[in-house]
Amino acid sequence: MWRNYHTVTSIERALELLGKHGSRARLIAGGTDILIELERNLRPEVDTLIDITRVVGLDRISQDKSGFIRMGPLVTHNQCVTSSIICANAWPLAQACWEVGAPQIRNRSTVAGNLITASPANDTITPLIAMGGTVTLRSVSGERRVPLSDFYLGVRQTVMLPEEMLTEISFPALRVQDMGMFLKLGLRRAQAIAVVNVTAIVGIVDSENGMSCDRVRIAIGAVAPTIVRAVEAERFLQDRLLDEAVIERASELAAGASRPIDDLRGSAKYRSKIVSVLARRALLAIHEGDTR
C-alpha cells in the first residue's frame, strides 16, 4: 500500500514527482482501477500516489478546426456519454463509455485510466483504436505521440515509461459518410467485463451499383492479449455492397482474426462464435442505418 500521497495543481509538478519516484509512483484520478490493483498487491513496488484531479483544464473535450477531437486525462466516461461532440462525431466511443461499470463508476472513472490499465477487455480501447486514436505522453524530458495501435504490448502492458504522464487522447472525428457501432457481450446485462466487444465503422458511399463500403475498420476486444483489427474482413468489405451474404462472410472473417483463450468467462470456441455474431449485428445495424 502507498505511503506518500501528493495532490498537485499543475502538470509540471506531477511530472517532477514522476521523475523523482519513477516506477514507485502512480498517477491517480478516478482511482477505480489503481486502488484495486494496490489492494490486491498487483503493484507491490508502488509507494507513492500523485493525485491530478485538481489540475485545471484536464477534463475538457474539444474539437479543432481540422476535425480532430481532443480529450484531457480527467475526462470521465459519463462526460463522453453526455458530450455533444462525442455523440455527434464519435458515437461508438459514447456507446462504449455507456457500457462501463455502473453510473457511480462512470462518474469517477476516466477514459485515460481505462486505456492505461491496458486490459484487452476494457471497452473504450476498441472504438478508439478503430477511430485511429493517439495518446500524448509527456515527461520532464519531452513529449511524444503514440498511436493506440502501437501503445499496447500485451495484457496490462504498454509502451508508457514510469516517468511519463498521458496528457491527451486525440482522434479524427468520423466523416459524414461514416457509420459506427460498438457492441459488447458480458455475462450479465450491466456492470460486466466484456467476454467480447466489437467496434465496426464503415463509410457508406455512392457507387455504380448503389451504396458501397469505404474505409472499413473493425476492432475486436477480449479475444487476444491486445485489441485486434479484423483486417481480412475490412479488405473484403471494401467497395462491396452491404447485403446479407456480404455481411455473413465478413462476420466469419472477423471471427478468424481473433485469438481467444479459455477462461472462466468463456471458452475460445465460444468467443470466436460471439465475434461473428457481434460483427454481424454491427454491420446489419450500419446497413439498416440503425446504430442508435
Summary of the structure (lengths in Angstrom):
residues: 292
radius of gyration: 19.3
end to end distance: 43.4
largest distance: 66.8
contacts: 987
relative contact order: 0.11
helix: 35%
strand: 29%
